[in-house]
Amino acid sequence: MSQASRSKTNCKVWVFAILFVILVASSSFLLFYKLDVHYMHYYDEHFYGLNAYEMIENNDYLVHTYMGEVNVNNIKPPLGLWVIALFYRIFGFSLFSMRAQSAFAMLLSQIILGLWARKRYGNLAGLIAMAMLISTQVVYGFHFARFGDLDALYQLFFTIAMIAMIDSKRDFRRLYVSAVFCGLAYLTKSWHAVAIALTCFIYLLISGRVKEITLKRILLLLGSFLAVVLPWAVARFTRDGFTLLAQSISVRVAGTITVTEDGGYSNPNIFGYILYLLRQVHFSAALLISAFGALVLLFKRRRQPAAALDRTLDKHAVLGCIAWIFVTPLMLSFIEKKLDWYVFSSLYGSALLAGIMVQTLFDNQTRLWARIAAVAAVAALFVFGTVTSYQDIAKIQSSESYRDVMAEVLDRDYDVGTHVYVQYSEQTEDGDFITEWTPTDYLYAKLYGGVDCLPGGVDAFLQDDEYALLLIGRADQENAVENLYIESNCVLDDYYVCVFSN
């Protein structure tokens, strides 16, 4: 290699490194900024957070519990809970720790996708794939990378499985990696992992590679999957037999494909998921950029030998991305119960496809205006997406009075095991103030104080012979608050919530 060529290569490496660092920094900021400020979602997020907490508390990592009882709401295998528990151990018990695993999984997905695309297709492919995914606003929205759910972790395994699938054209054995990560995805989101296996099969079918599947390879693929799943399955079977498997089939599978009563979640349109994805600006833009690149390349192909284009366009990668994008939403479009986060994997595939097509435009030395237009479109989308996402995140404010108070008052170094009571301002149908802990407040109290959350409200608090704390809402309870000032010690006097000790 000449000195001039070496200098040009080094320049490209440095440019890539600088832009890569900028992208990672942008993503990290959007993922972790104010991560612990947003309200805790009542359903999945607090279930997983409490399941993982009680795993540690009970020292039982096989059968997860919810508020002390064997959990019947979360019937997924426990890998996602193990990861949340690990982050609790690393960063301490907090809302940030519960959510950091999702943010980190998303950041790792973006980095892996970008570095792999660079290695296989070029610097531009890696940068564009990352930029498109980082600036997709839905990434930072509900049930994804800034929430304590399992979806970002599942998508990390999905992404690695798809990368290995596309790479299997070079070496079929890489498809066994897809099977391994399909197993990890199953241990995270249960039957959702079927989408990975189906996508791999459809890819082999449309790429003409299905003939490569032999009985031996089928057995090895199945063995790779079971090598991940079986150790947990056997260990769980020794505890309660087929109970969890039966529940997952009856609730997760049968309950999903039949008519539901979940209001807005039910959608009779079999193309509901495709329509949802097309409404996402970055998804539609990625498809348009890819289509634009394909049209420019087809036009150029008429003016040069086909072989010249074949050397730069990885058709198997394009077909792999198409399967990655469309198999999951099409498969799930035939079910009645439709949840947006079931098809987030399509966003990753569309980002990669856009990167590959733009890189191919440059590799084929197409007209300058076409290359500038493609890069300018991605740059505009990146600026628009990141700025919009930052504006949304910057507006986040905590309005959870009881939880804010607990985060301020409780200290795990001193309060572990302390009796804590609550009496809300809300009332039952009988006119009594609610004294049973809400699940989200219960988890907050556990995370920030490791306390014993007891029912009974003011009456139980005043009768407790041990040191105890009481949280009481001010609204409609001024008389009770005034009496507590006389009989107890005020720990914190907030505008909405007061805290007393006996």
Secondary structure, DSSP 8 states (H G I E B T S, - for coil): --HHHHHHHHHHHHHHHHHHHHHHHHHHHHHHTTTTTS---TTHHHHHHHHHHHHHHHT-SSS-EETTEE-SS--S-SHHHHHHHHHHHHH-SSHHHHHHHHHHHHHHHHHHHHHHHHHHH-HHHHHHHHHHHHT-GGGGSTTTTTSSSSHHHHHHHHHHHHHHHHHTTT-TTHHHHHHHHHHHHHHHHGGGGHHHHHHHHHHHHHTT-GGG--HHHHHHHHHHHHHHHHHHHHHHHHHHTTHHHHHIIIIIIHHHHS----GGGB---TTHHHHHHHTSHHHHHHHHHHHHHHHHHHHHHTTS-HHHHHTT--HHHHHHHHHHHHHHHHHHTTSSB--GGGGTHHHHHHHHHHHHHHHHHHHTT--HHHHHHHHHHHHHHHHHHHHHHHHHHHT-----HHHHHHHHH--HHHHTT-EEEEE-S-B-TTS-B--S--HHHHHHHHHHH--EE-S-HHHHHHH-SS-EEEEEE-TT-HHHHHHHHHHSEEEEE-SSEEEEE-
